[in-house]
Amino acid sequence: MKDEIIEMMGDAFSMRKILGEEGWKIYINATEKVKVITNIVVKNDLRKMQEGFKRLDKLEIQSLK
């Protein structure tokens, strides 16, 4: 199965890389409901991660002033 790419806040992420090879094998054989839930969880985690990086960037910029 072809890799799935998730777009989040202007960045593209590979589901295959996020899940790892073992997780990817399980994912591609899962039911559609499981795939939807997995996508929601992964997108939520990516969003939180990106928001955290933005906050860190702001703090770093402020500390350099």
C-alpha positions as CSV (number, residue, x, y, z in Angstrom):
1,M,0.0,0.0,0.0
2,K,1.2,3.5,-0.8
3,D,2.3,5.7,2.1
4,E,-0.3,8.2,3.4
5,I,0.8,11.7,3.8
6,I,-0.7,14.0,6.5
7,E,-0.7,17.7,6.0
8,M,-0.5,19.6,9.2
9,M,0.0,23.4,9.5
10,G,1.8,23.5,6.2
11,D,4.1,20.5,6.8
12,A,3.8,17.0,5.4
13,F,4.3,13.9,7.5
14,S,4.5,10.3,6.5
15,M,2.2,7.9,8.3
16,R,4.6,5.1,7.5
17,K,7.5,6.8,9.2
18,I,5.3,7.9,12.2
19,L,4.0,4.4,12.8
20,G,7.2,2.5,12.0
21,E,7.3,-0.6,9.8
22,E,5.5,-2.9,12.3
23,G,2.8,-0.3,13.0
24,W,2.4,0.4,9.3
25,K,1.8,-3.3,8.6
26,I,-0.9,-3.4,11.3
27,Y,-2.4,-0.1,10.0
28,I,-2.8,-1.2,6.4
29,N,-4.6,-4.3,7.4
30,A,-6.9,-2.6,9.9
31,T,-10.5,-1.8,9.5
32,E,-11.6,1.7,8.2
33,K,-12.7,2.7,11.7
34,V,-9.3,1.9,13.2
35,K,-7.6,3.9,10.4
36,V,-9.9,6.9,11.1
37,I,-9.2,6.8,14.8
38,T,-5.5,6.4,14.2
39,N,-5.5,9.4,11.9
40,I,-7.3,11.5,14.5
41,V,-4.8,10.6,17.2
42,V,-1.8,11.2,15.0
43,K,-3.1,14.5,13.7
44,N,-3.8,15.6,17.3
45,D,-0.3,14.7,18.4
46,L,1.3,16.4,15.4
47,R,-0.8,19.6,16.1
48,K,0.3,19.7,19.7
49,M,3.9,19.1,18.7
50,Q,3.9,21.9,16.2
51,E,2.2,24.3,18.6
52,G,4.9,23.4,21.2
53,F,7.7,24.1,18.7
54,K,6.1,27.5,17.9
55,R,6.0,28.4,21.6
56,L,9.6,27.4,22.0
57,D,10.6,29.5,19.0
58,K,8.8,32.5,20.5
59,L,10.5,32.0,23.9
60,E,13.9,31.7,22.1
61,I,13.3,34.9,20.2
62,Q,12.3,36.7,23.3
63,S,15.3,35.5,25.3
64,L,17.6,36.8,22.6
65,K,16.3,40.3,22.9
